[in-house]
């Protein structure tokens, strides 16, 4: 029979990678309960981190209490603000009606 490995618990956290230092990383993520931003300090496992990902949105995979993988997420599309033009779509107003008097 093959070698059996122990079960490992995995957790995913998404947020903005803030800092990498001394075997730990800091990720700013929304708290599920309050929706407020929270700064999480996580222990790093044996992995290499691209320093260009600092400040970017990432997904961290945590296995057995240590970060096993960090993946940069695609940037979220920004919503375009809809511009309102007053009077343009108003069917009751006729062009030049205010000048006729």
MMTF fields as JSON, N, C-alpha, C and O atoms, coordinates in Angstrom:
{
  "mmtfVersion": "1.0.0",
  "mmtfProducer": "UNKNOWN",
  "numBonds": 403,
  "numAtoms": 404,
  "numGroups": 101,
  "numChains": 1,
  "numModels": 1,
  "chainsPerModel": [1],
  "groupsPerChain": [101],
  "chainIdList": ["A"],
  "bondAtomList": [4, 2, 8, 6, 12, 10, 16, 14, 20, 18, 24, 22, 28, 26, 32, 30, 36, 34, 40, 38, 44, 42, 48, 46, 52, 50, 56, 54, 60, 58, 64, 62, 68, 66, 72, 70, 76, 74, 80, 78, 84, 82, 88, 86, 92, 90, 96, 94, 100, 98, 104, 102, 108, 106, 112, 110, 116, 114, 120, 118, 124, 122, 128, 126, 132, 130, 136, 134, 140, 138, 144, 142, 148, 146, 152, 150, 156, 154, 160, 158, 164, 162, 168, 166, 172, 170, 176, 174, 180, 178, 184, 182, 188, 186, 192, 190, 196, 194, 200, 198, 204, 202, 208, 206, 212, 210, 216, 214, 220, 218, 224, 222, 228, 226, 232, 230, 236, 234, 240, 238, 244, 242, 248, 246, 252, 250, 256, 254, 260, 258, 264, 262, 268, 266, 272, 270, 276, 274, 280, 278, 284, 282, 288, 286, 292, 290, 296, 294, 300, 298, 304, 302, 308, 306, 312, 310, 316, 314, 320, 318, 324, 322, 328, 326, 332, 330, 336, 334, 340, 338, 344, 342, 348, 346, 352, 350, 356, 354, 360, 358, 364, 362, 368, 366, 372, 370, 376, 374, 380, 378, 384, 382, 388, 386, 392, 390, 396, 394, 400, 398],
  "bondOrderList": [1, 1, 1, 1, 1, 1, 1, 1, 1, 1, 1, 1, 1, 1, 1, 1, 1, 1, 1, 1, 1, 1, 1, 1, 1, 1, 1, 1, 1, 1, 1, 1, 1, 1, 1, 1, 1, 1, 1, 1, 1, 1, 1, 1, 1, 1, 1, 1, 1, 1, 1, 1, 1, 1, 1, 1, 1, 1, 1, 1, 1, 1, 1, 1, 1, 1, 1, 1, 1, 1, 1, 1, 1, 1, 1, 1, 1, 1, 1, 1, 1, 1, 1, 1, 1, 1, 1, 1, 1, 1, 1, 1, 1, 1, 1, 1, 1, 1, 1, 1],
  "groupList": [{"groupName": "UNK", "atomNameList": ["N", "CA", "C", "O"], "elementList": ["N", "C", "C", "O"], "formalChargeList": [0, 0, 0, 0], "bondAtomList": [1, 0, 2, 1, 3, 2], "bondOrderList": [1, 1, 2], "singleLetterCode": "X", "chemCompType": "L-PEPTIDE LINKING"}],
  "groupTypeList": [0, 0, 0, 0, 0, 0, 0, 0, 0, 0, 0, 0, 0, 0, 0, 0, 0, 0, 0, 0, 0, 0, 0, 0, 0, 0, 0, 0, 0, 0, 0, 0, 0, 0, 0, 0, 0, 0, 0, 0, 0, 0, 0, 0, 0, 0, 0, 0, 0, 0, 0, 0, 0, 0, 0, 0, 0, 0, 0, 0, 0, 0, 0, 0, 0, 0, 0, 0, 0, 0, 0, 0, 0, 0, 0, 0, 0, 0, 0, 0, 0, 0, 0, 0, 0, 0, 0, 0, 0, 0, 0, 0, 0, 0, 0, 0, 0, 0, 0, 0, 0],
  "groupIdList": [1, 2, 3, 4, 5, 6, 7, 8, 9, 10, 11, 12, 13, 14, 15, 16, 17, 18, 19, 20, 21, 22, 23, 24, 25, 26, 27, 28, 29, 30, 31, 32, 33, 34, 35, 36, 37, 38, 39, 40, 41, 42, 43, 44, 45, 46, 47, 48, 49, 50, 51, 52, 53, 54, 55, 56, 57, 58, 59, 60, 61, 62, 63, 64, 65, 66, 67, 68, 69, 70, 71, 72, 73, 74, 75, 76, 77, 78, 79, 80, 81, 82, 83, 84, 85, 86, 87, 88, 89, 90, 91, 92, 93, 94, 95, 96, 97, 98, 99, 100, 101],
  "secStructList": [7, 7, 7, 7, 7, 7, 7, 7, 7, 3, 3, 3, 3, 3, 3, 3, 3, 3, 3, 3, 3, 6, 6, 3, 3, 3, 3, 3, 3, 3, 7, 6, 6, 6, 7, 7, 3, 3, 3, 3, 3, 3, 3, 3, 7, 1, 7, 7, 7, 7, 4, 4, 4, 6, 6, 1, 3, 3, 3, 3, 3, 3, 3, 6, 6, 3, 3, 3, 3, 3, 3, 3, 7, 7, 7, 7, 7, 7, 7, 7, 7, 7, 7, 7, 7, 6, 6, 6, 1, 7, 6, 6, 7, 7, 6, 6, 6, 6, 6, 7, 7],
  "xCoordList": [0.834, 0.0, 0.874, 2.046, 0.273, 0.999, 1.095, 0.461, 1.885, 2.089, 0.863, 0.381, 0.364, -0.801, -0.326, 0.516, -0.883, -0.537, -1.679, -2.828, -1.367, -2.385, -3.249, -2.829, -4.45, -5.366, -4.871, -4.432, -4.947, -4.543, -5.75, -6.505, -5.915, -7.014, -6.556, -5.476, -7.381, -7.036, -8.087, -9.284, -7.611, -8.476, -8.044, -6.86, -9.007, -8.718, -9.069, -10.127, -8.168, -8.41, -8.121, -7.081, -9.044, -8.826, -8.713, -9.448, -7.784, -7.587, -6.384, -5.827, -5.989, -4.854, -3.606, -3.58, -2.566, -1.294, -0.619, -0.32, -0.38, 0.146, 1.646, 2.372, 2.124, 3.527, 4.027, 3.272, 5.324, 6.01, 7.258, 8.115, 7.373, 8.54, 8.689, 7.703, 9.92, 10.291, 9.397, 8.911, 9.186, 8.428, 6.934, 6.226, 6.444, 5.012, 4.562, 5.358, 3.269, 2.69, 1.489, 0.899, 1.131, -0.059, -0.993, -0.587, -2.256, -3.273, -4.423, -4.919, -4.849, -6.011, -7.226, -7.307, -8.17, -9.347, -10.563, -10.444, -11.753, -12.981, -13.362, -13.291, -13.764, -14.26, -15.647, -16.505, -15.874, -17.153, -18.318, -19.416, -18.097, -19.174, -19.578, -20.767, -18.596, -18.894, -18.732, -19.296, -17.981, -17.712, -16.618, -16.276, -16.068, -14.98, -13.662, -13.495, -12.716, -11.408, -10.656, -10.686, -9.986, -9.207, -7.83, -7.704, -6.798, -5.434, -5.088, -5.058, -4.827, -4.515, -3.019, -2.446, -2.38, -0.968, -0.9, -1.404, -0.27, -0.23, 1.205, 2.072, 1.462, 2.788, 2.967, 2.045, 4.181, 4.483, 5.035, 5.79, 4.65, 5.242, 6.464, 7.051, 6.842, 7.992, 7.521, 7.135, 7.551, 7.123, 7.876, 8.407, 7.909, 8.514, 7.392, 6.384, 7.571, 6.563, 7.161, 8.258, 6.429, 6.828, 6.525, 5.366, 7.54, 7.351, 6.485, 6.012, 6.276, 5.397, 3.932, 3.097, 3.613, 2.229, 1.863, 0.694, 2.833, 2.522, 1.659, 2.001, 0.545, -0.409, -1.5, -2.448, -1.377, -2.353, -3.352, -3.099, -4.488, -5.478, -4.963, -4.566, -4.971, -4.442, -5.393, -6.278, -5.184, -5.841, -4.732, -3.822, -4.816, -3.827, -4.454, -5.572, -3.723, -4.15, -3.373, -2.142, -4.1, -3.472, -3.69, -4.827, -2.596, -2.65, -1.938, -0.781, -2.63, -2.091, -1.502, -0.437, -2.192, -1.791, -0.719, -0.303, -0.252, 0.788, 0.347, -0.356, 0.771, 0.445, 1.237, 2.467, 0.521, 1.161, 1.276, 2.17, 0.378, 0.393, -0.274, -1.248, 0.258, -0.356, -0.531, 0.411, -1.758, -2.074, -2.631, -3.528, -2.103, -2.616, -3.951, -4.081, -4.949, -6.269, -6.333, -5.625, -7.191, -7.393, -8.043, -8.886, -7.667, -8.268, -9.768, -10.224, -10.518, -11.966, -12.294, -11.683, -13.26, -13.624, -14.307, -15.169, -13.909, -14.502, -15.827, -15.951, -16.814, -18.109, -18.017, -17.487, -18.538, -18.561, -19.725, -20.836, -19.445, -20.514, -21.403, -20.926, -22.697, -23.634, -23.867, -24.23, -23.651, -23.801, -25.252, -25.847, -25.809, -27.191, -27.21, -26.49, -28.038, -28.215, -29.627, -30.605, -29.727, -31.028, -31.702, -31.099, -32.97, -33.749, -33.627, -34.471, -32.632, -32.45, -33.498, -34.036, -33.795, -34.742, -36.126, -36.976, -36.372, -37.66, -38.625, -38.453, -39.64, -40.537, -41.481, -42.016, -41.71, -42.642, -42.032, -42.763, -40.756, -40.07, -39.774, -39.208, -40.141, -39.884, -38.695, -38.474, -37.95, -36.776, -37.234, -38.091, -36.675, -36.974, -38.251, -38.625, -38.939, -40.198, -39.997, -40.884, -38.858, -38.609, -38.223, -38.263, -37.852, -37.472, -38.667, -38.598, -39.752, -40.911, -41.619, -42.268, -41.528, -42.245, -41.469, -41.958],
  "yCoordList": [-1.188, 0.0, 1.245, 1.201, 2.368, 3.622, 4.298, 3.89, 5.316, 6.083, 6.959, 7.634, 6.953, 7.748, 9.028, 9.001, 10.151, 11.428, 11.872, 11.481, 12.686, 13.187, 14.236, 14.884, 14.392, 15.38, 16.774, 17.029, 17.668, 19.052, 19.951, 19.8, 20.875, 21.826, 23.027, 23.567, 23.446, 24.588, 25.681, 25.409, 26.917, 28.082, 29.07, 29.165, 29.809, 30.818, 32.185, 32.369, 33.143, 34.516, 35.416, 35.289, 36.327, 37.303, 38.68, 39.023, 39.459, 40.811, 41.454, 40.924, 42.598, 43.346, 43.004, 43.142, 42.555, 42.229, 43.527, 44.378, 43.674, 44.927, 44.864, 45.785, 43.771, 43.723, 42.293, 41.365, 42.126, 40.841, 41.099, 41.888, 40.425, 40.642, 39.516, 39.053, 39.078, 38.12, 36.876, 36.492, 36.265, 35.017, 35.174, 34.19, 36.412, 36.676, 37.621, 38.378, 37.562, 38.513, 39.157, 38.596, 40.348, 41.031, 41.244, 41.733, 40.868, 41.0, 41.802, 41.493, 42.836, 43.61, 43.002, 42.947, 42.546, 41.856, 42.354, 42.862, 42.21, 42.603, 41.546, 40.349, 41.991, 41.094, 40.628, 41.447, 39.314, 38.766, 39.244, 39.45, 39.419, 39.805, 41.265, 41.579, 42.161, 43.589, 44.268, 45.34, 43.669, 44.306, 45.354, 45.97, 45.557, 46.516, 45.899, 44.683, 46.714, 46.162, 45.673, 46.31, 44.539, 43.962, 43.594, 43.121, 43.809, 43.472, 42.114, 41.963, 41.121, 39.774, 39.53, 39.795, 39.027, 38.658, 37.141, 36.443, 36.633, 35.192, 34.707, 35.419, 33.487, 32.882, 32.339, 31.778, 32.519, 32.009, 30.599, 30.268, 29.783, 28.466, 28.587, 29.663, 27.516, 27.508, 27.935, 27.093, 29.245, 29.756, 31.026, 31.706, 31.325, 32.561, 33.52, 33.122, 34.788, 35.802, 36.828, 37.336, 37.128, 38.182, 39.516, 39.81, 40.316, 41.569, 42.565, 43.546, 42.323, 43.188, 43.022, 43.854, 41.963, 41.75, 42.555, 42.589, 43.198, 44.027, 45.199, 45.909, 45.378, 46.419, 45.932, 46.666, 44.703, 44.137, 43.252, 42.804, 43.011, 42.076, 40.658, 40.31, 39.846, 38.483, 37.5, 37.884, 36.217, 35.123, 34.316, 33.837, 34.17, 33.389, 32.053, 32.002, 30.975, 29.638, 29.277, 29.254, 28.994, 28.678, 27.203, 26.736, 26.473, 25.042, 24.805, 25.188, 24.179, 23.873, 25.105, 25.03, 26.227, 27.435, 28.27, 29.283, 27.877, 28.642, 28.921, 28.118, 30.078, 30.431, 29.529, 29.512, 28.774, 27.836, 28.405, 28.019, 29.318, 29.868, 31.235, 31.458, 32.15, 33.461, 33.668, 33.52, 34.015, 34.233, 35.634, 36.043, 36.371, 37.712, 37.576, 36.793, 38.344, 38.317, 39.356, 40.363, 39.095, 40.061, 41.311, 41.203, 42.488, 43.707, 43.733, 43.316, 44.232, 44.318, 45.482, 46.547, 45.281, 46.386, 47.494, 47.241, 48.699, 49.835, 50.182, 50.14, 50.524, 50.905, 52.333, 53.226, 52.522, 53.868, 54.624, 54.108, 55.836, 56.659, 57.113, 57.596, 56.951, 57.332, 58.829, 59.364, 59.486, 60.924, 61.256, 60.672, 62.179, 62.568, 63.914, 64.842, 63.999, 65.243, 65.733, 65.116, 66.822, 67.331, 67.997, 68.796, 67.644, 68.265, 67.586, 67.824, 66.761, 66.125, 65.054, 64.946, 64.262, 63.173, 63.526, 62.644, 64.797, 65.221, 65.423, 66.376, 64.562, 64.653, 65.847, 66.248, 66.431, 67.538, 68.859, 69.804, 68.938, 70.182, 70.205, 69.251, 71.264, 71.388, 72.302, 73.245, 72.02, 72.835, 74.217, 74.348, 75.23, 76.61, 77.141, 78.282, 76.36, 76.817, 77.987, 78.827, 78.045, 79.143, 80.427, 81.497, 80.348, 81.528, 82.142, 83.285, 81.399, 81.876, 83.026, 83.82, 83.15, 84.205, 85.46, 86.434],
  "zCoordList": [0.0, 0.0, 0.0, 0.372, -0.429, -0.499, 0.85, 1.824, 0.882, 2.109, 2.372, 1.463, 3.585, 3.959, 4.634, 5.533, 4.182, 4.802, 5.691, 5.481, 6.682, 7.6, 6.925, 5.967, 7.431, 6.906, 7.254, 8.375, 6.283, 6.513, 6.312, 5.351, 7.222, 7.13, 6.314, 6.551, 5.349, 4.497, 4.665, 4.748, 4.712, 4.82, 3.745, 3.422, 3.19, 2.186, 2.752, 3.354, 2.553, 2.973, 1.787, 1.142, 1.501, 0.437, 1.061, 1.987, 0.539, 1.036, 0.382, -0.579, 0.909, 0.353, 1.151, 2.374, 0.444, 1.086, 1.502, 0.664, 2.802, 3.338, 3.578, 3.204, 4.208, 4.62, 4.669, 4.959, 4.379, 4.509, 5.335, 4.936, 6.512, 7.365, 8.374, 8.947, 8.59, 9.637, 9.674, 10.737, 8.542, 8.498, 8.679, 8.892, 8.597, 8.731, 7.631, 7.075, 7.327, 6.391, 7.056, 7.979, 6.577, 7.059, 5.88, 4.825, 6.077, 5.041, 5.622, 6.706, 4.896, 5.311, 4.642, 3.415, 5.451, 4.945, 5.694, 6.809, 5.081, 5.758, 6.781, 6.504, 7.96, 8.993, 8.573, 8.243, 8.583, 8.14, 8.991, 8.475, 10.267, 11.166, 11.042, 10.984, 11.002, 11.024, 9.672, 9.451, 8.776, 7.494, 7.565, 6.556, 8.748, 8.955, 8.512, 8.604, 8.031, 7.673, 8.91, 9.964, 8.765, 9.857, 9.325, 8.196, 10.131, 9.749, 10.358, 11.579, 9.491, 9.938, 9.797, 8.74, 10.852, 10.811, 10.736, 11.616, 9.673, 9.409, 9.313, 8.806, 9.801, 9.691, 8.276, 7.686, 7.747, 6.409, 6.5, 7.414, 5.55, 5.408, 4.515, 4.407, 3.889, 2.982, 1.596, 0.785, 1.317, 0.028, -0.297, 0.581, -1.577, -2.056, -2.411, -2.995, -2.053, -2.342, -3.285, -3.057, -4.344, -5.267, -4.587, -4.295, -4.337, -3.616, -4.387, -3.813, -5.671, -6.454, -6.046, -6.399, -5.31, -4.887, -3.641, -3.257, -3.01, -1.841, -2.308, -3.254, -1.625, -1.99, -2.93, -3.211, -3.421, -4.353, -3.612, -2.494, -4.259, -3.727, -3.962, -5.075, -2.912, -2.991, -2.319, -1.555, -2.627, -1.915, -1.271, -1.947, 0.046, 0.785, 1.163, 1.677, 0.904, 1.292, 2.549, 2.543, 3.627, 4.905, 5.19, 5.258, 5.357, 5.643, 6.966, 7.138, 7.886, 9.217, 9.905, 10.518, 9.802, 10.509, 9.849, 10.412, 8.665, 7.958, 6.527, 5.913, 6.001, 4.618, 3.695, 3.729, 2.863, 1.947, 0.536, -0.218, 0.177, -1.182, -1.176, -0.456, -1.985, -2.175, -3.672, -4.451, -4.061, -5.469, -5.636, -4.898, -6.606, -6.892, -7.606, -8.547, -7.155, -7.784, -8.89, -8.861, -9.86, -10.937, -10.351, -9.46, -10.832, -10.295, -10.581, -11.646, -9.604, -9.766, -10.691, -10.594, -11.593, -12.479, -11.687, -10.846, -11.97, -11.274, -11.94, -13.164, -11.119, -11.656, -12.185, -11.524, -13.377, -13.935, -13.324, -13.202, -12.952, -12.4, -13.538, -14.565, -13.344, -14.379, -14.295, -13.248, -15.411, -15.445, -15.757, -16.662, -15.022, -15.246, -15.955, -15.584, -16.972, -17.698, -17.402, -17.823, -16.692, -16.296, -17.491, -18.207, -17.68, -18.737, -20.086, -20.95, -20.313, -21.614, -21.85, -22.951, -20.831, -21.021, -20.484, -20.368, -20.151, -19.63, -20.792, -21.552, -20.967, -22.12, -22.047, -23.081, -20.873, -20.741, -21.185, -21.482, -21.233, -21.588, -23.068, -23.6, -23.734, -25.175, -25.387, -24.627, -26.405, -26.718, -27.147, -28.02, -26.547, -26.898, -26.273, -26.546, -25.444, -24.855, -23.885, -23.738, -23.235, -22.312, -23.025, -22.419, -24.288, -25.064, -25.785, -26.238, -25.893, -26.667, -25.981, -26.661, -24.701, -24.001, -23.877, -23.305]
}
